[in-house]
Amino acid sequence: MAVKPITLDFLHPTGRASRWAPWLLLAGGLAAALALGAERELAQAIKSRQSQIEEARSLTRRALPSLRGESGDTPEVREQIKKANAVLGQLNVPWGGLFAAIEAAQDPNVALLAVQPDARGSAVTINGQARGLPALWGYMERLQRTERLRDVVLVSHEIKLKEPGQPAAFVLTAQWVDRP
């Protein structure tokens, strides 16, 4: 019996894993490149959002416009400047957050008749009617749970006995915060 010589070819391996190894390495490299690109895009989006947040914060810290009087102004002019500054102060208050909080607590059993915000005292007075006292208590509880309103207090209420359904007219006050 003749012995066959063994040929070893280290340059061209014939195993099954050796055929797929380059393709697996290529796929892994492509996946890593895609992940790196996505990470860079995400980092840029985060940086953009952070700059927008900082810009919004700088707007809230800006100096509010106001009028200044001169030393020779008459008392009437000084009074008008004072009133104009009060109006400017009211215009520069971010009302959107307050009204969003009130709208978030809305209830089909409660009708609002008036909302009177006071920017100087950071307070709001709400007049309305509820279908009953349980609806009123629930509305007050929802207002208290909002991020913008604190210390919701029932100032007055009246059950209207002569009206159908006997609704409860009410007046509420609450303190509102500019930022939660």
Residue, then its C-alpha position, 0 to 999 in steps of 0.5 A: m500500500a502506497v502512502k499518499p503525500i499530505t499537502l498543506d496549503f496555508l494560503h488557501p484554507t478550505g474550511r467552511a468558516s474560512r469562506w464566510a469570515p471575510w464577509l462577516l468582517l465586512a458586515g461588522g465593519l459596515a455596521a460599525a460605520l453606520a453606528l458611528g454615523a448615527e451616533r454623530e448625527l444624534a450628538q449633533a441633534i442633541k447639541s442643536r436642542q441644547s442651543q435652542i434650550e439655552e436661547a429660550r432660557s436667555l429670553t426668560r432672563r432678558a431685561l424687560p423693556s421699561l420707560r424711564g422718566e426725566s428729572g424735569d417730568t411733571p407728576e402727570v407724566r411720571e404717573q403715565i410712565k408708571k402706568a405704561n411700565a405696568v402695561l409693558g410688564q403685563l405684556n411680557v408675562p408668559w401667559g401661555g403656560l398659565f392658560a395651558a394649565i387652566e385648559a388642562a384641568q377643564d371639565p365638561n361639568v364646569a363652565l368658566l365665565a372669567v379668568q383674571p390673571d394678576a402678573r404682579g401677584s402671580a395670582v389668578t382669579i377664576n369665576g365659573q359655574a359647576r353642575g354641582l359641588p362634586a364637579l367643583w371639588g374635582y375641578m379644584e383638585r385637577l387645577q391643584r395637580t397642574e405644574r403651574l398652579r398652587d394654593v387653589v382656594l375657593v373664595s366663594h360659592e353659591i348654589k343657584l336653587k332657582e335654576p334648573g339643575q341647581p348649578a354652583a357659581f364659584v370664585l377660585t383663586a390660585q397662585w401660579v408659577d412661571r416655571p414648574 
